[in-house]
């Protein structure tokens, strides 16, 4: 209606702005007939205000004078058509986000306009309204600071009684859309970072404070789902179950990082309440049911899942309170046991700066029993320990207290490999935590007494704590881990690396080495891994071993040196899913997988062997250098086999004439030329050059390794060749890009190896061709064996390149 008039004046002038405001104020009700026109007016106003905030202060003065925000609220409340809500929120979000001046922000937040828009009873059942609403809330939170926050709260006396931005945002805290969840959490953190004591009193008082208990309940629900996936007895493919475990664990990790973000705000009262909820709602129930009430599992989680969750919590959230409460609970039985043993032996005096276990036990009981409680705290934040301490204590007053197979040690010595690895992993995290109290470090035993002395200003005498867990039981724990390594034929190489990581950690903290029994067991395992690796030199992927060895050597070192703080304990859950099932498979893919696993297993055992005897890791393998003149068989064909490609000209002097028919093609006369040059080997098929009678043009190339030339039983002049179609380099890159291993069934869709059938003049020519190919393969294999010789010899010292 007024479009022609508006075009006649400056779009961003005050005059134009007043005209638009007048048109908006004429709207008495928004209905089906005029809602689009109203949307155009709102858009125009926001565009002009955004421009005026930066370019023309008179525009914003006009915006305040005409109380345009009040009209926004009026339009929202009088609308008969909900279609106006989403664009109104969208344009308001744009306006707020683009405001730079403090005057504009103060005005918008004043007079309750924003709170009225926030508190409007929207119907979020339709379309994307929730997304626009949350975007609006987030835009508001992005502009708040300690000075403007007070404009968005309602205060009665000395207390905040209403804070719509926060309370309405929490309604979407667990929304099904991830983007909305993320936006709400960003908003909440913005509020926490700028809140004062009055606002925190509101946030940390029920019912508003129930948000934190809800977060813990949500985390527990995710843990239950993880447990269900882990023990699902349905017929689910291994890779699908693994992917489900990864996705579910990622959700748990996201929640834990959010808890970490909240605690990183650094507000003592907030930190205390969140920590209490985590301890009383998740940590203590899980640990108590693990250590005491196994027949009545109150947490409902399996032991493996509980240990995994606690480990993840320590890694991501951490903090002195959580770390030391966890340590005190899981070490309580061990301290109780040692206190009894030492009291029998009258070992009650302090010596060497180490507190007697009886005194340590007393300190632990004080630490566990004390969980400060905020005024008004209810529900999950109530003191869990207060209600369960007697049950916990009674669990350790039985005669079984004298058994080392109680408490955390029951899992350390469990026949279930997952419990063994999970409990050791948890102890390693605690031992390497900078937040662990100095009086607890020697109890675990991964910290030498000297370190503890430095912290307590005691004697400088250095010796291990004789009563510590790992010092006392390290031979048995190492033996248990070595027995897991003994399953190297049924476990994947990566799982072996995880076990090796645990073993190396123990060896690194306890430098006394292996006892005779464990040394004999490890030597047997080392010899087995070496034998399995040597067997792959007769396989179809021997030509890839040198390059793959160098790559995986570096990967193994990185894996073994990884700190427990950064190592993902997901491998504990995946342990049962890493069973090998490729025995009997003959395709090149499965053959490559067997070679790769055998090589990785050998690298691990070699590094462990090196560390056991030399206390170092071998930075890189010591390999012989292959001179280019080690093989002269290909000098007549090409100076460098690696440079031969389709269309290359080659000599036909050593070629053997034959025929081949490719798919959908007629029979072609070709020459077969096997060529090995150092560690590179190729089989060339060449056709006669049209102008050079003694030369040919390469029309096909296949790797020598894996050909497995075999004469057809029914046709003695036919030579059957197997062609590797699987590309390890492509597979590795794709798997890395996907951030997960590719599913076996996806790979197997493309595993069919190629087949060539070469027809010769007679049986003699066929046998000559077979012999020529096998001869070149032998030369290529000899070059690989020569390169690997220093690594595979029994004298370890010659094969180690020290750091």
SEKOL-758898 format. One record per residue (C-alpha): residue number from 0; x negated, y, z negated. Coordinates in pm, whole numbers, plus 50000, padded with zeros to 5 digits. Layout:
BEGIN
     n      xx      yy      zz
   NUM       X       Y       Z
...
//
This chain:
BEGIN
     n      xx      yy      zz
     0   50000   50000   50000
     1   49730   50242   49894
     2   49450   50082   50095
     3   49433   50366   50349
     4   49417   50625   50071
     5   49142   50436   49885
     6   48936   50411   50202
     7   48952   50788   50240
     8   48761   50849   49914
     9   48435   50721   49767
    10   48492   50366   49640
    11   48279   50427   49329
    12   48398   50777   49248
    13   48574   50875   48929
    14   48873   50987   49136
    15   48907   50644   49292
    16   48860   50479   48956
    17   49145   50682   48804
    18   49372   50585   49092
    19   49301   50216   49034
    20   49363   50250   48660
    21   49693   50426   48728
    22   49802   50142   48955
    23   49713   49886   48688
    24   49905   50075   48421
    25   50214   50072   48640
    26   50221   49692   48619
    27   50475   49602   48351
    28   50472   49228   48402
    29   50268   48988   48612
    30   50471   48740   48812
    31   50455   48521   49119
    32   50507   48820   49350
    33   50242   49062   49227
    34   49969   48851   49062
    35   49740   48864   49365
    36   49769   49243   49375
    37   49682   49257   49006
    38   49378   49038   49067
    39   49260   49286   49332
    40   49299   49572   49085
    41   49105   49387   48814
    42   48826   49308   49057
    43   48805   49669   49170
    44   48792   49797   48812
    45   48513   49558   48715
    46   48307   49650   49022
    47   48339   50022   48949
    48   48265   49983   48576
    49   47958   49770   48651
    50   47835   50035   48892
    51   47914   50321   48653
    52   47732   50156   48359
    53   47408   50194   48552
    54   47466   50484   48790
    55   47741   50717   48667
    56   47813   50764   48294
    57   48133   50956   48378
    58   48289   50635   48505
    59   48244   50458   48175
    60   48370   50764   47987
    61   48682   50738   48201
    62   48697   50364   48122
    63   48695   50443   47749
    64   48932   50740   47776
    65   49200   50540   47954
    66   49144   50238   47726
    67   49128   50004   48021
    68   49043   49704   47803
    69   49375   49751   47628
    70   49542   49713   47968
    71   49349   49393   48024
    72   49489   49260   47697
    73   49840   49381   47790
    74   49825   49215   48133
    75   49716   48892   47968
    76   49993   48893   47709
    77   50279   49002   47938
    78   50193   48775   48227
    79   50461   48532   48339
    80   50212   48363   48568
    81   49915   48180   48421
    82   49729   48221   48750
    83   49611   48561   48630
    84   49416   48417   48336
    85   49124   48259   48523
    86   49038   48563   48743
    87   49082   48801   48449
    88   48833   48602   48243
    89   48600   48571   48540
    90   48590   48945   48607
    91   48550   49025   48238
    92   48256   48785   48224
    93   48094   48960   48519
    94   48148   49299   48360
    95   48004   49198   48022
    96   47706   49019   48175
    97   47611   49327   48377
    98   47643   49578   48094
    99   47310   49730   47998
   100   47393   50033   47787
   101   47447   49992   47413
   102   47737   50237   47431
   103   47927   50013   47673
   104   47867   49701   47466
   105   47969   49874   47142
   106   48290   50001   47299
   107   48388   49666   47447
   108   48330   49487   47119
   109   48518   49748   46916
   110   48892   49786   46852
   111   48951   49411   46862
   112   48998   49394   47239
   113   48751   49113   47290
   114   48880   48918   46991
   115   49238   48950   47124
   116   49129   48813   47461
   117   48938   48530   47293
   118   49232   48439   47067
   119   49496   48443   47340
   120   49690   48111   47353
   121   49565   47983   47686
   122   49692   47663   47841
   123   49381   47474   47936
   124   49556   47187   48106
   125   49543   47338   48451
   126   49248   47373   48685
   127   48920   47531   48586
   128   49053   47770   48322
   129   48838   47610   48051
   130   48523   47677   48255
   131   48612   48044   48304
   132   48702   48081   47937
   133   48377   47926   47816
   134   48179   48138   48063
   135   48347   48444   47914
   136   48259   48335   47561
   137   47900   48272   47663
   138   47878   48614   47830
   139   47991   48772   47503
   140   47739   48571   47300
   141   47461   48684   47532
   142   47519   49046   47431
   143   47546   49006   47056
   144   47271   49106   46815
   145   47251   49175   46444
   146   47413   49516   46499
   147   47699   49417   46729
   148   47791   49086   46566
   149   47978   49265   46290
   150   48221   49403   46553
   151   48344   49054   46634
   152   48416   48935   46280
   153   48698   49020   46041
   154   48588   49091   45686
   155   48794   49090   45367
   156   48604   49226   45072
   157   48255   49079   45090
   158   48349   48773   45295
   159   48402   48701   45662
   160   48750   48554   45705
   161   48770   48532   46085
   162   48518   48489   46366
   163   48712   48398   46684
   164   48407   48384   46912
   165   48258   48104   46702
   166   48569   47913   46597
   167   48730   47916   46942
   168   48403   47807   47100
   169   48385   47506   46869
   170   48712   47379   47016
   171   48510   47296   47328
   172   48208   47158   47145
   173   48277   46803   47261
   174   48436   46879   47597
   175   48408   46604   47856
   176   48233   46834   48105
   177   47861   46851   48038
   178   47828   47209   48167
   179   48088   47330   47917
   180   47915   47144   47633
   181   47585   47303   47727
   182   47736   47652   47744
   183   47895   47613   47401
   184   47572   47496   47246
   185   47386   47790   47394
   186   47653   48022   47253
   187   47634   47861   46909
   188   47256   47893   46898
   189   47282   48260   46998
   190   47514   48316   46704
   191   47289   48129   46460
   192   46990   48340   46563
   193   47158   48674   46490
   194   47389   48593   46197
   195   47350   48756   45859
   196   47424   48610   45516
   197   47795   48694   45529
   198   47842   48524   45864
   199   47642   48222   45747
   200   47864   48196   45441
   201   48158   48165   45680
   202   47979   47918   45910
   203   47858   47696   45626
   204   48187   47681   45435
   205   48464   47429   45505
   206   48659   47394   45723
   207   48425   47571   45967
   208   48123   47377   45840
   209   48290   47052   45944
   210   48137   47117   46285
   211   47810   46976   46156
   212   47968   46660   46021
   213   48151   46626   46353
   214   47817   46643   46531
   215   47682   46361   46316
   216   47997   46156   46373
   217   47958   46208   46747
   218   47596   46098   46725
   219   47699   45786   46533
   220   47964   45707   46795
   221   47699   45727   47065
   222   47480   45493   46860
   223   47766   45244   46834
   224   47813   45258   47211
   225   47443   45192   47257
   226   47469   44894   47026
   227   47765   44756   47222
   228   47572   44783   47549
   229   47270   44614   47395
   230   47468   44314   47273
   231   47728   44297   47550
   232   47776   43927   47620
   233   47945   43990   47952
   234   47784   43881   48276
   235   47617   44209   48368
   236   47316   44226   48596
   237   46995   44296   48409
   238   46922   44617   48598
   239   47275   44749   48548
   240   47253   44686   48175
   241   46913   44851   48163
   242   47049   45155   48347
   243   47340   45173   48103
   244   47096   45160   47811
   245   46894   45441   47964
   246   47198   45661   48026
   247   47335   45604   47675
   248   46999   45663   47509
   249   46965   45985   47710
   250   47293   46105   47559
   251   47161   46030   47210
   252   46836   46211   47285
   253   47032   46517   47402
   254   47220   46523   47073
   255   46899   46493   46874
   256   46738   46779   47065
   257   47042   46992   46983
   258   46993   46916   46614
   259   46630   47015   46658
   260   46733   47344   46821
   261   46964   47420   46528
   262   46692   47347   46272
   263   46444   47554   46475
   264   46656   47862   46402
   265   46476   47855   46069
   266   46759   47964   45840
   267   46713   47781   45508
   268   47083   47739   45427
   269   47159   47616   45779
   270   46862   47381   45772
   271   46967   47239   45437
   272   47325   47165   45542
   273   47233   47013   45878
   274   46963   46799   45717
   275   47204   46679   45449
   276   47457   46578   45712
   277   47195   46387   45910
   278   47062   46209   45602
   279   47394   46129   45438
   280   47589   46064   45757
   281   47338   45867   45962
   282   46996   45799   45812
   283   47080   45667   45466
   284   47375   45447   45573
   285   47162   45291   45845
   286   46856   45238   45626
   287   47047   45113   45323
   288   47239   44859   45526
   289   46910   44751   45681
   290   46715   44716   45361
   291   46981   44605   45114
   292   47327   44521   45242
   293   47256   44302   45541
   294   47559   44084   45468
   295   47779   44393   45446
   296   47646   44624   45714
   297   47808   44953   45625
   298   47659   45143   45917
   299   47795   44891   46165
   300   47477   44912   46370
   301   47242   44626   46444
   302   46898   44635   46288
   303   46728   44693   46625
   304   46952   44986   46713
   305   46918   45136   46364
   306   46538   45124   46377
   307   46543   45271   46729
   308   46771   45559   46623
   309   46566   45640   46313
   310   46246   45637   46520
   311   46400   45870   46777
   312   46523   46098   46499
   313   46175   46124   46349
   314   46019   46192   46689
   315   46258   46461   46804
   316   46403   46623   46492
   317   46138   46543   46233
   318   46081   46788   45950
   319   45939   46728   45606
   320   46271   46649   45441
   321   46382   46389   45695
   322   46038   46232   45740
   323   45973   46192   45370
   324   46323   46074   45284
   325   46297   45805   45550
   326   45949   45710   45430
   327   46060   45693   45068
   328   46354   45467   45141
   329   46171   45219   45361
   330   45867   45213   45131
   331   46064   45180   44810
   332   46060   44802   44801
   333   45689   44788   44876
   334   45613   45033   44595
   335   45840   44845   44358
   336   45670   44517   44441
   337   45319   44657   44396
   338   45413   44834   44074
   339   45517   44497   43929
   340   45209   44320   44057
   341   44977   44586   43919
   342   45156   44603   43586
   343   45097   44229   43545
   344   44728   44288   43612
   345   44719   44597   43384
   346   44603   44806   43679
   347   44755   45129   43562
   348   44464   45370   43551
   349   44397   45625   43821
   350   44079   45549   44010
   351   43914   45674   44328
   352   44168   45953   44345
   353   44451   45718   44438
   354   44765   45729   44229
   355   44877   45397   44080
   356   45175   45249   44259
   357   45384   45285   43947
   358   45336   45664   43959
   359   45399   45672   44334
   360   45717   45474   44275
   361   45833   45730   44021
   362   45771   46011   44268
   363   45964   45827   44539
   364   46261   45774   44310
   365   46267   46145   44230
   366   46247   46231   44600
   367   46523   45992   44704
   368   46755   46072   44416
   369   46741   46445   44472
   370   46961   46568   44754
   371   47068   46930   44685
   372   47433   47003   44751
   373   47575   47330   44875
   374   47866   47491   44699
   375   48186   47383   44867
   376   48022   47109   45071
   377   48257   46821   45133
   378   48297   46506   45335
   379   47990   46376   45506
   380   47760   46620   45329
   381   47841   46468   44993
   382   47545   46295   44837
   383   47541   45949   44992
   384   47262   45843   44762
   385   47456   45944   44456
   386   47731   45703   44549
   387   47504   45419   44662
   388   47192   45450   44450
   389   47296   45178   44208
   390   47365   44940   44495
   391   47028   45026   44643
   392   46848   44972   44314
   393   47029   44647   44238
   394   46924   44513   44574
   395   46565   44524   44453
   396   46623   44392   44102
   397   46666   44034   44209
   398   46399   43772   44195
   399   46349   43821   44569
   400   46169   44143   44488
   401   45855   43938   44450
   402   45868   43833   44812
   403   45684   44041   45067
   404   45955   43942   45315
   405   46190   44204   45172
   406   46256   44560   45281
   407   46082   44686   45591
   408   45839   44394   45573
   409   46123   44156   45648
   410   46141   44314   45993
   411   45766   44342   46036
   412   45743   43964   45998
   413   46065   43884   46179
   414   46067   43614   46445
   415   46276   43851   46655
   416   46016   44035   46863
   417   46238   44343   46889
   418   46258   44379   46511
   419   45884   44328   46485
   420   45809   44599   46741
   421   46081   44834   46611
   422   45961   44822   46249
   423   45595   44862   46344
   424   45685   45152   46571
   425   45874   45324   46291
   426   45579   45283   46052
   427   45340   45418   46316
   428   45555   45728   46365
   429   45557   45791   45992
   430   45184   45733   45964
   431   45105   45984   46242
   432   45354   46245   46123
   433   45201   46568   46002
   434   45501   46611   45771
   435   45436   46293   45571
   436   45344   46370   45211
   437   44987   46290   45118
   438   45086   46044   44844
   439   45279   45836   45100
   440   45008   45815   45368
   441   44786   45558   45193
   442   45090   45345   45116
   443   45143   45278   45485
   444   44772   45227   45527
   445   44710   45396   45862
   446   44536   45681   45693
   447   44203   45619   45531
   448   44168   45712   45166
   449   43918   45979   45266
   450   44191   46176   45441
   451   44410   46160   45135
   452   44122   46269   44912
   453   44070   46579   45121
   454   44438   46669   45076
   455   44437   46612   44702
   456   44090   46755   44629
   457   43992   46427   44470
   458   43683   46213   44497
   459   43521   46188   44840
   460   43482   45813   44815
   461   43618   45660   45137
   462   43777   45322   45147
   463   44113   45187   45256
   464   44398   45175   45012
   465   44389   44810   44908
   466   44761   44795   44839
   467   44878   44962   45161
   468   45111   44783   45399
   469   44880   44757   45699
   470   44561   44708   45501
   471   44718   44424   45308
   472   44904   44256   45594
   473   44714   44361   45905
   474   44588   44008   45993
   475   44941   43870   45984
   476   45085   44166   46178
   477   44813   44142   46442
   478   44875   43769   46468
   479   45246   43833   46525
   480   45170   44083   46801
   481   44921   43847   46964
   482   45190   43579   46971
   483   45415   43823   47158
   484   45133   43879   47408
   485   45117   43503   47448
   486   45446   43529   47638
   487   45270   43717   47918
   488   45418   43487   48181
   489   45775   43560   48075
   490   45741   43932   47997
   491   45696   44213   48244
   492   45359   44383   48257
   493   45502   44708   48123
   494   45643   44529   47821
   495   45301   44376   47760
   496   45155   44728   47771
   497   45402   44836   47502
   498   45297   44546   47281
   499   44933   44625   47356
   500   44993   44986   47251
   501   45115   44870   46909
   502   44820   44635   46874
   503   44568   44902   46972
   504   44716   45143   46718
   505   44662   44890   46441
   506   44310   44811   46558
   507   44231   45181   46580
   508   44344   45249   46224
   509   44185   44937   46084
   510   43829   44905   46213
   511   43750   44580   46033
   512   43825   44392   46352
   513   44000   44059   46399
   514   43955   43764   46171
   515   43834   43438   46320
   516   44182   43295   46385
   517   44309   43608   46556
   518   43988   43645   46754
   519   44022   43289   46881
   520   44384   43351   46977
   521   44301   43675   47157
   522   44010   43516   47342
   523   44245   43246   47466
   524   44494   43509   47582
   525   44219   43706   47754
   526   44098   43397   47940
   527   44455   43319   48045
   528   44514   43668   48181
   529   44183   43654   48367
   530   44275   43317   48519
   531   44616   43446   48631
   532   44453   43750   48787
   533   44191   43539   48966
   534   44470   43328   49110
   535   44606   43637   49287
   536   44285   43659   49490
   537   44424   43358   49677
   538   44760   43527   49718
   539   44899   43733   50003
   540   44828   44073   49842
   541   44459   44034   49757
   542   44374   44320   49995
   543   44574   44566   49780
   544   44409   44468   49452
   545   44111   44713   49458
   546   44316   45027   49518
   547   44599   44917   49290
   548   44345   44829   49020
   549   44201   45181   49014
   550   44545   45337   48994
   551   44679   45108   48724
   552   44357   45135   48525
   553   44420   45505   48471
   554   44787   45438   48399
   555   44698   45178   48136
   556   44459   45414   47958
   557   44726   45685   47950
   558   44981   45437   47816
   559   44750   45304   47543
   560   44635   45647   47427
   561   44986   45791   47403
   562   45075   45932   47064
   563   45362   45765   46883
   564   45530   46106   46873
   565   45565   46107   47253
   566   45617   45737   47322
   567   45974   45645   47411
   568   46086   45353   47190
   569   46347   45253   47447
   570   46124   44957   47532
   571   46237   44800   47204
   572   46595   44784   47329
   573   46486   44672   47675
   574   46267   44390   47543
   575   46515   44112   47615
   576   46582   44258   47960
   577   46220   44238   48070
   578   46215   43865   48112
   579   46051   43767   48439
   580   46266   43576   48686
   581   46055   43570   49002
   582   45909   43221   48974
   583   45968   43031   49296
   584   46040   43344   49500
   585   45832   43349   49817
   586   45899   43685   49983
   587   45623   43944   50004
   588   45804   44170   49757
   589   45812   43910   49481
   590   45456   43805   49561
   591   45347   44167   49523
   592   45534   44191   49194
   593   45357   43880   49064
   594   45022   44020   49168
   595   45097   44359   49016
   596   45205   44207   48685
   597   44903   43975   48669
   598   44672   44267   48741
   599   44832   44490   48478
   600   44820   44212   48221
   601   44451   44158   48289
   602   44376   44531   48265
   603   44549   44540   47925
   604   44360   44241   47791
   605   44035   44378   47928
   606   44089   44711   47750
   607   44184   44539   47426
   608   43878   44318   47456
   609   43659   44621   47511
   610   43807   44799   47213
   611   43775   44497   46983
   612   43405   44457   47055
   613   43295   44813   47134
   614   43563   45038   46976
   615   43611   45221   47306
   616   43827   45198   47614
   617   43671   45148   47954
   618   43732   45472   48140
   619   43718   45299   48476
   620   43629   44954   48606
   621   43273   44892   48718
   622   43307   44767   49076
   623   43056   44684   49346
   624   43039   44911   49647
   625   43125   44759   49982
   626   42880   44861   50255
   627   43031   44907   50600
   628   42780   44662   50745
   629   42884   44365   50532
   630   43085   44224   50818
   631   43000   44229   51186
   632   43288   44027   51321
   633   43473   44330   51440
   634   43187   44522   51600
   635   43293   44421   51947
   636   43652   44516   51893
   637   43629   44838   51701
   638   43384   45021   51479
   639   43649   45074   51215
   640   43955   44853   51183
   641   44131   45115   50969
   642   44140   45353   51264
   643   44303   45102   51502
   644   44663   45192   51578
   645   44932   45131   51833
   646   44805   45218   52179
   647   44435   45193   52086
   648   44198   45045   52344
   649   44020   44732   52220
   650   43784   44478   52370
   651   43940   44144   52469
   652   43613   43947   52454
   653   43705   43766   52129
   654   44076   43768   52198
   655   44269   43446   52244
   656   44539   43455   52513
   657   44890   43358   52409
   658   45254   43451   52456
   659   45507   43611   52224
   660   45871   43706   52256
   661   45985   43993   52031
   662   46353   44026   51947
   663   46564   44145   52241
   664   46262   44132   52466
   665   46123   43904   52731
   666   45815   43684   52684
   667   45495   43886   52702
   668   45137   43776   52770
   669   44909   43906   52497
   670   44575   43849   52330
   671   44556   43780   51957
   672   44254   43941   51786
   673   44196   43885   51411
   674   43955   44146   51272
   675   43812   44186   50920
   676   43592   44484   50844
   677   43492   44499   50479
   678   43811   44483   50273
   679   44031   44584   50566
   680   44182   44315   50784
   681   44426   44333   51074
   682   44571   44105   51334
   683   44596   44283   51669
   684   44816   44189   51960
   685   44697   44351   52279
   686   44807   44348   52641
   687   44559   44372   52926
   688   44466   44724   53024
   689   44605   44798   53373
   690   44274   44939   53494
   691   44008   44789   53265
   692   44003   44412   53292
   693   43801   44344   52974
   694   44002   44577   52755
   695   44352   44578   52619
   696   44607   44811   52467
   697   44729   44733   52113
   698   45106   44672   52111
   699   45147   44527   51758
   700   44951   44518   51431
   701   44994   44302   51121
   702   44786   44278   50801
   703   44560   43974   50789
   704   44646   43903   50427
   705   44974   43720   50400
   706   44980   43578   50755
   707   44958   43219   50630
   708   44906   43078   50983
   709   45079   42743   51023
   710   45109   42519   51330
   711   45467   42420   51405
   712   45512   42047   51345
   713   45741   41998   51642
   714   45544   42222   51877
   715   45168   42185   51819
   716   45090   42474   52055
   717   45299   42718   51852
   718   45140   42918   51567
   719   45378   43050   51301
   720   45280   43372   51121
   721   45444   43545   50824
   722   45438   43926   50840
   723   45463   44135   50518
   724   45736   44392   50557
   725   45733   44523   50200
   726   45546   44854   50151
   727   45418   44885   49790
   728   45318   45249   49830
   729   45662   45352   49953
   730   45831   45150   49680
   731   45616   45303   49406
   732   45679   45660   49526
   733   46053   45603   49556
   734   46077   45442   49214
   735   45883   45732   49063
   736   46105   45988   49235
   737   46413   45812   49101
   738   46265   45841   48751
   739   46359   45476   48695
   740   46261   45145   48843
   741   46462   45057   49149
   742   46711   44783   49092
   743   46589   44443   49207
   744   46904   44377   49404
   745   46855   44703   49595
   746   46500   44607   49687
   747   46599   44255   49782
   748   46830   44392   50050
   749   46519   44472   50252
   750   46289   44188   50152
   751   46316   43970   50462
   752   45961   43924   50591
   753   45880   43928   50959
   754   45805   43615   51159
   755   45584   43589   51464
   756   45564   43278   51678
   757   45265   43272   51911
   758   45264   43024   52198
   759   44923   42901   52329
   760   44821   42706   52638
   761   44763   42389   52441
   762   44717   42249   52091
   763   44340   42311   52096
   764   44383   42682   52165
   765   44642   42700   51889
   766   44404   42545   51636
   767   44125   42780   51748
   768   44349   43076   51687
   769   44447   42943   51344
   770   44081   42890   51253
   771   43983   43238   51376
   772   44253   43399   51164
   773   44167   43197   50852
   774   43797   43276   50902
   775   43862   43651   50911
   776   44092   43626   50612
   777   43815   43447   50420
   778   43568   43722   50508
   779   43811   43989   50395
   780   43879   43804   50069
   781   43506   43762   50010
   782   43460   44137   50035
   783   43734   44192   49773
   784   43583   43927   49544
   785   43241   44089   49579
   786   43383   44426   49476
   787   43560   44278   49171
   788   43271   44055   49062
   789   43135   44280   48782
   790   43481   44314   48632
   791   43562   43944   48637
   792   43237   43809   48502
   793   43224   43683   48146
   794   42964   43934   48027
   795   43187   44217   47911
   796   42905   44465   47868
   797   42828   44474   48240
   798   43186   44561   48332
   799   43248   44850   48098
   800   43206   45211   48204
   801   43192   45386   47865
   802   43368   45706   47796
//
